[in-house]
Amino acid sequence: MKKKNKAIFLDRDGILNKVIIRRGKPSSPWNLKDFKLLSHIEKYLKTLNEIGFLNIVFTNQPDVKRGYLKVEDLEKMHKIIAEKLPVDEITFCPHDDKDNCSCRKPKPGLIFEAAKKWSLDLKNSFVIGDNWKDVLAGKKAGCKTILIRRNYNKNLKDSYNFEARNLKEAVEIIKKIKSD
């Protein structure tokens, strides 16, 4: 029987790169000049690789469909991530809610696609995100979930398994669980 792998599913905006606040709500960068990776995340992602996890980015990017973000710019942003960070795959949904696709979080389609491709053990995998759609997609897929608490999600009360202030704390939670 083939060995199952484990993964960390990382939301992109707010976890790997800075969000842009528009009209009081967090949003994705629409151009390369606004795309800024958060500091120190490379070492935390390396740690996750070292303790046996694949790093898979999964992100909703509805601004492609809405016409605010060019696919070419999105691909350039993802190329920066792939070149600077130890990630194994970057997946995204370019659709909007009304498209009712299976890949748009909170649906778990992106997770299930990666699970099939990488032969993943989802019950021993984690989702790290900063909003209810990330957490719910992880729960629906059977993953453990970690909410990164931000100013813009302070009122979020959805159920998640763990809460952290940043990626460093999330990695510490995962290391502790793995060693138990």
N, C-alpha and C positions, 0 to 999 in steps of 0.2 A: 504494500500500500504506500502511495506517495505521501511524503511528509508535507504537512500543512505549514504554511508560512504565517507570520503575524505582521500586521501593519499598523501604522499610525496614519490615520486620515486627517490631514490638516486643512482647515479652511484657509483661504489665501488672505483676503483682506481683513486686517485687524490681528492676524496671527503671524503672517510672514512679512507683510508690508503695511504701511500706515494707511488708515482709511481717510477719506476726505469727507468732511461734514458738510452736507448740502441741505439747506432748509431744516436744520436741526437733526438730520438723520445721517447715519453712516452710509457712505457710498464708496464705490470703487473708483480708483483713478481713471480718468478718461484719456490721459496722454502720458508719454514717457517722462516728461518733466515733473509730473506729480507722483510718479511711481518711485517710492522710497522703501527699501527693505528696512525692517526693524533691526536695531543693533544687537549683536551677540547671538543671533539665532542659529548661525552656522554651527557653533560648538554644541548646542543642545540637540540639533538634528543629528550631528555626528554621534553623540552619546546614544541616541535612540537606535541608530544603525549598529553601534557596538554591542548593545544589549539584545540584538536579534530582531529588530523591527525594520520593515520596509517603510520608507517615508513616501506617502502618496498625497499629493495636493488634490483637493476636490473643491471646486468653486462654482458658484452661480455667477454668471456674467450677463445678466439680462440687458445691460446697456448696449450690447452688440445688436440685439433685436430692436431695441428702442432707438438706435441710430446715434447714440452718444459716443460709442467706442468702436473704432475700426478694428476688424479682425487682425489686420497687419500689426496694429499697435499692441493688441492683446498677445499676439504671438511673440512680439519683441519682449514684452514684459515676462512672459513665460520662459523665453530664452535666457534672460537675466537670472531668473530663479534657477534654471537648470545649470547654468554656468557657475553660479556663486554658492549654491546650496546643495547638500547631499540629499537630493530627492530622486526617487526611483521612477516616478511617473507624475505627470500633471494632467488632470482631467478637468473638463469644464462643461457647463451647460450654458449655451448661448440664448436659451429661450426665456420667455416671460411667463408669468403665472397663467395667463389665459391660454397658453399653448397646451397646457395639461400633459406635458411630456413626462416620461418616467425618470429622466435624468435631473430634473430640477428639484433641489432640496426644498422641502423636507422629504421628498420621496427618496428612497435609497438606491435608485438606479445606478448612479456612478459607483457606489460602494459595491453593489452586486457585480457590475461589469469587471471591476478590479479584482474582486474575489475569485471570479472565474479565471481571469487571465493569470493571476499570480498564485492560484491555489491557496487561498487565504482561509485561515481559521478565524472567523469573525468574532466568535465569543471570547477570543484572547487578543482581539485587536481593539484599538481605541480611536475615538473621534475627538479631536481638539478643535473647538470653535468658539465663536463669540456671539452667536445668536441662536434663537430657538429653532431655526431651520436646520442648523448643523446638528444640534442635540437630537432633534426628532429623527433626522435621517439616520443617525448613529443608532438610536434606540430601535428603530424599525428594522435595521440590519442585524441587530443582536450584538452590537459592539458596546464596550464601556465608553462612557462619555465624560469629557472634561470641559467645563465652561470656563473660558478665560474672562474674568470679570473686567469690564471697562466702564467708563463713565456713562456711555450711551446705552448700556444694557443693565444698569443698576436695578431696575425694576423687574427684570426678568425673573420669573418664579417657576418656570417650567422645571420639571424634574430632570435632573442629570445626576450622574453618579458622583462626580467630584467637581470642585471649584478651585480655581487657581487665579492668582493675580497676573501671571505671565507664563511664558513658555518654560522658563527655568523651573518654576514651581510645578508645572504640569509634568515635566520630565522627572522630578523628584517623586511625585505621586506614582508614576509608572514604574520607576525603579523599586520603590517600596513594595508595590503589589507583586512585581515580578520576583522579588526575593522572599516573599511570604510563602 
